[in-house]
Amino acid sequence: MHKGQRIVYEHPARFKWLAAGRRWRKTSLGMRVVLRAAAAGQPMLWGAPTFRQCRIGWDEMNQAAGGIAEFRKGEMEVTVPPGNGIVSFVSLDSPNNARGKTAFGCVIDEAGFIDGVAWHDVIRPMLSDCDGWALIMGTPAGRNWFWREHMAAVDRPDDVAWQVPTLGVRVTEQGLVREPHPMENESFPFAEACQMWRTMPEQTFRQEFLAEFLEESGVVFRGVLAAATAKPQGPIAGHDYVMGVDWGKSNDFTVISVGDTNTKRMVAMDRFNQIDYRVQRGRLATLAERYNPSVIMAESNSMGEPIIEQLQADGLPVRGFTTTNATKAAIIEALSLALERSEITLLNDPVLVGEMQAYEMDRLPSGMVRYSAPDGMHDDTVMATALMWHGMNSYIGIEALGIW
């Protein structure tokens, strides 16, 4: 078991969402998980998109425990001593195949190729009866239910999600550069990764090897993972800082992004969903006191206006930004261009990365473009970061003219 497998294996979260590249040994991990639980007497479910893929897990388990466990091929069930728990293998090409089963735990293999109905309508309710758990894993297959649940896991107390390449590499114009990842399959040869990169389409490599959730149509930000390498950093003497603020509305989050204009790096982010005005002002004031920003770009629409007025009265350098379809498009496109040109470094934050990868573009009947998060998802970190980048560039331009 390599280090990445151990991290997943030992994590206490009830629902674990693992997006990993090919040959990361996901099936081997799943096999260990269900064998341990079944040996303790727990009934277990192993689900896969097709019967043929179920056989992969079945055969691997047979190799590992064939001399100990009882394998009943006709029922596709394995009884594991000493607790005599049963592992049931179920093809989920029809979600109803899992109905009527009892399980304390479940492993779903190649989740990206399974109809989400199997999870939402059948398996998840089944696990509620016994407070059961699940490991849902696979290589990404576009932005489907697996991707949405993987993205949503960050805000759920019982869930955890990982996005792991087969081997840690960075894509450059010259080829691949080795960058070890803490959860990689370190036994995978780097030379083989380079060969795959040279012979596979880039999109295929990014999905199958780097485990990126890709969707060509409507994608706004490209190269997010390559740019999201920064860690939170405190203020540096002599450096100038800018903040971007997107206020929370209703069920949204308030997000404050902080950027270093000297290095073009994002250095801090605060995200919270307490929308009381005093709370929002207090959180922003705390960050402003720490980084002493030259400018704070804050959305002035709706509830933003009175908060901005109070912050300005408190002496903070807040500039209001009125969000319309046109002004929103301008700052989003500026951030997108900065990513393409590798001009900005983002925080390696799962919420920020997820929201940026999910962000969509629609062409309106009028010919204009509309940018937004998919239905049911947030774009607060995207807007705060776009406002930060806008403020950073606006500040630099105005400072150069000597009129700030």
Sequence and secondary structure as in RCSB ss.txt:
>XXXX:A:sequence
MHKGQRIVYEHPARFKWLAAGRRWRKTSLGMRVVLRAAAAGQPMLWGAPTFRQCRIGWDEMNQAAGGIAEFRKGE
MEVTVPPGNGIVSFVSLDSPNNARGKTAFGCVIDEAGFIDGVAWHDVIRPMLSDCDGWALIMGTPAGRNWFWREH
MAAVDRPDDVAWQVPTLGVRVTEQGLVREPHPMENESFPFAEACQMWRTMPEQTFRQEFLAEFLEESGVVFRGVL
AAATAKPQGPIAGHDYVMGVDWGKSNDFTVISVGDTNTKRMVAMDRFNQIDYRVQRGRLATLAERYNPSVIMAES
NSMGEPIIEQLQADGLPVRGFTTTNATKAAIIEALSLALERSEITLLNDPVLVGEMQAYEMDRLPSGMVRYSAPD
GMHDDTVMATALMWHGMNSYIGIEALGIW
>XXXX:A:secstr
  HHHHHHHH   SEEEEEE TTS HHHHHHHHHHHHHHTT  EEEEESSHHHHHHHHHHHHHHHTTTSEEETTT
TEEEETTTTEEEEEEETTSGGGGTT   SEEEESSGGGS HHIIIIIIHHHHHTTT EEEEEE   SSSHHHHHH
HHGGG TTEEEEEE SS EEEETTEEEE   TTS TTS HHHHHHHHHHS HHHHHHHTT      TTB   SHH
HHEEE      TT  EEEEEE   TT  EEEEEEETTTTEEEEEEEE    HHHHHHHHHHHHHHH  SEEEEE 
TTTHHHHHHHHHHTT  EEEE   HHHHHHHHHHHHHHHHTT  BEE  HHHHHHHHH EEEE TTS EEEE  T
T   HHHHHHHHHHHHHHHHHHHHHHT  
